[in-house]
């Protein structure tokens, strides 16, 4: 089976002749071949978005909102189908796939309020018989380049707001799990979205580079590793585009001595091993303050050994990693941590998975006595590896976290309100949780980190997302004579 592009309202096989295998991570079996775009394919997708833009820009907000509502209803009714596609290609457990879709759907629902979100401002008689107003207009065709770990949610951080605001979209999903994007494209068509407003371009760096340099693409949204985020930002801005490029992370969870250690242990396991650690918001570094570390590590270990790893369709706790190469890379980090002197409390390489032997299995792994010079701390592992670091004081913990080059998410566990308030003020991280291990905000707030976790000025969704996908225009006007319309006694209709 060949997984095609979606261009101008239909599946298109592409012209490059190149494909890449798509695997089921729970078996290791190849389930399909995804088309890899050529420059010609990219030009076709971009041209479709550019051709559709004028009419979509001029479509009334009433009609746009009706289509977004229709998409929401269809997705709610059929999200089980999409979850199964995600689990089959990514490997995450089915409940996690459903949760991903639900969080993405929050952005769709936020975008349903677009008539309010892009209202302008008006000042009457700013000067004598002169009025001044501001409006927000769409930027044009935009590109969304998304990673493998959330094939539905991450694209949905961007395209609902982009489409609602009147832009057209070219989505470049990960070649590792590309089918979710096609399913979403077909759902948009069923909801009544005009051809060319939403396009899917499958592929690799060739497809990405075409989007970054095309003069027709006006803005780029990206989520991925920090080196690629920096590349996307530098390349796209050099070609005159606005960019929001979300990069990597090393998310810390700080546990103070007064914290509820059972709550903290539950949170560490959930946030460290959910989705096999393949989350940009996963907790990978736990900082224990004072003399609680032994007790806390013991509680985490008790919970970790009970987790079931296996086929995500079968009700287990954790699925496989996305590819064999990635599984082996993460296993290599475990070996490095052990060699560097960290105490390996639980070794995920020894997992007995509930699945076929060919699956890309790696169980939850727990390290203690980790230091900041070890690769298991300095690198974003993107796997089920939780490292515990020990410090004596709150001040040392904050200094450690702020010294890290990433600033995506962090959390503090404490029953001391003063300490929590001080932490949220002093910490140099974009998203902060207080007794919340994965502080992903609701869609009406914006998602994004600081430092090497973000390249660009505006974060995803929320009002920053609205501002990213629109441009402000200020109009100064003077009309000396009023204009008159005709007579129509019918009730006014929104069209």
Secondary structure as UniProt FT lines:
FT   STRAND          2..3
FT   STRAND          5..7
FT   TURN            8..9
FT   STRAND          10..12
FT   STRAND          19..23
FT   TURN            25..27
FT   STRAND          30..35
FT   HELIX           39..57
FT   HELIX           61..90
FT   HELIX           94..111
FT   TURN            112..113
FT   HELIX           114..117
FT   STRAND          121..127
FT   TURN            128..129
FT   STRAND          130..138
FT   STRAND          141..145
FT   TURN            149..152
FT   HELIX           153..164
FT   TURN            165..166
FT   STRAND          168..172
FT   TURN            175..176
FT   HELIX           179..191
FT   TURN            195..196
FT   STRAND          198..200
FT   HELIX           205..213
FT   TURN            215..216
FT   STRAND          219..223
FT   HELIX           226..238
FT   TURN            239..240
FT   STRAND          242..246
FT   STRAND          251..255
FT   TURN            257..258
FT   HELIX           261..273
FT   HELIX           274..277
FT   TURN            280..281
FT   STRAND          283..289
FT   HELIX           290..292
FT   HELIX           293..304
FT   TURN            305..306
FT   STRAND          309..310
FT   HELIX           312..314
FT   HELIX           324..340
FT   STRAND          343..346
FT   HELIX           348..350
FT   TURN            357..358
FT   STRAND          365..368
FT   TURN            372..373
FT   HELIX           375..378
FT   STRAND          385..391
FT   HELIX           394..403
FT   STRAND          406..407
FT   STRAND          409..413
FT   HELIX           417..426
FT   STRAND          431..434
FT   TURN            443..444
FT   STRAND          450..451
FT   TURN            452..453
FT   STRAND          454..455
FT   HELIX           462..468
FT   STRAND          470..477
//
